[in-house]
Amino acid sequence: MNRKSAPRWAGLALGFYLAAGAAGTQESVKTTVEASQPCWVIENGAVRLAVAKLGAQMGPVTFARDSGKPIEPYYISPWQGQGLKLDPPVLVPLRGDFFCMPFGSNAAPYEGKTLPPHGEPAGSPWTFVGSGRSGAVTSLTLGLQTTIFPGKIIKTISLVDGQNIVYSQESLEGFSFKTTIGHHAILAVPEKEGSLRIATSAIRFGLTSPFLFSDPKNREYQSFAIGGRFDSLERVPLAWKDAAPADCTSFPARTGFADLLGVFSKPAESLPHGLAWTTAVNQDGGYLWFSMRDPLVLPTTVFWIENHGRHGVPWNGRNRCLGLEDICGCLNEGLPLSAQPNLVNAQGIPTAVDLRPDRPTRINYIQGAVPIPAGFVMVKDVEFGDGVVTFVSVTGKKVTVPVNFEFVRTGKLS
């Protein structure tokens, strides 16, 4: 982490958790089974949100539930309820969005320790800490004590009345190691080719995976070139000689392959309000999904593109989904590579975070999904107003969304 980013890491407060009245009893939150996983559930008039006890994986989530046309944008893995014995643990509940630490494959030992893919938080049982409501804010707070690199994670998820938004904060406390981190949002992808359109805030450049991502020896197949650099999502290099570049603003595409790329945000000072964003317009579903983050904290967005390209267990050639994963790491490589000099941090882009036991590190993150008007194709620009964000389509259509976007920096909800 560079010196310029340190004040944001140090200054973010967990005050919104206390202000929102999150302390409560187990009886104040619903518990149920959703897609075969025991879950906690919170809701308000606009959003219903389930969080699996295993991995604190979020999903299903229903937005716009008061609109007459509810939106469920997240992917739920098809093996739920099939009784498969799965390893790594992250695969067991695989769904929605979850927090990773360390993010990535973590294929080799790090400081003499072996870490599971996406770390302990993504597949371990979490503990209920509290839930409650204060004013317009409904909150759920969970905790996890890790053992491989000891420390505590406090995760608070909040909903605000009248908003189709999920606000989340992870507070990392007592840790003393260098690690990757990330949010692992996974979207359901419609069947019609090109009906999901992706746009991001301005990027410096992008890279396809620097190593083989899908190995045919494991009955997995990829279409991207290895280590291909690009300046636009519309021109991603493919593996075949003389092949035209892939348009990675448009999904699904290239059935039969599983691919990975990363795009690196422009510096915060060059972005409106210093915020980075990712959007996905589902034209068949009639909605826009989006995420917002601080690029000083999560500078990279990894695209995990599953389009029936893996044929081993539990995939069995049946998965179609799109991960839009906002991280700090060297793409999907995890540790130890991300904590060492690598091709990404050589460009001045952080790929690991130094966690210190004398101060918490906090990650504030926003996700939402809202209906779109006819003719809204994909996002061209995002405009920030007073407590609202307006998404502007390439066709000129607009959608204005109430959102406390300053939460990304302050960790507070008014």
PyMOL commands that set and color helices and strands:
alter all, ss='L'
color gray80, all
select helices_A, chain A and resi 3-11+15-19+26-28+89-91+120-122+216-218+268-270+272-274+337-339+345-347+407-410
alter helices_A, ss='H'
color red, helices_A
select strands_A, chain A and resi 30-34+37-43+48-52+58-62+99-100+127-134+137-146+151-160+165-173+177-179+181-188+196-200+203-208+229-230+250-251+257-265+276-282+287-293+300-307+320-328+353-355+361-371+379-384+388-393+398-402
alter strands_A, ss='S'
color yellow, strands_A
deselect
rebuild
show_as cartoon
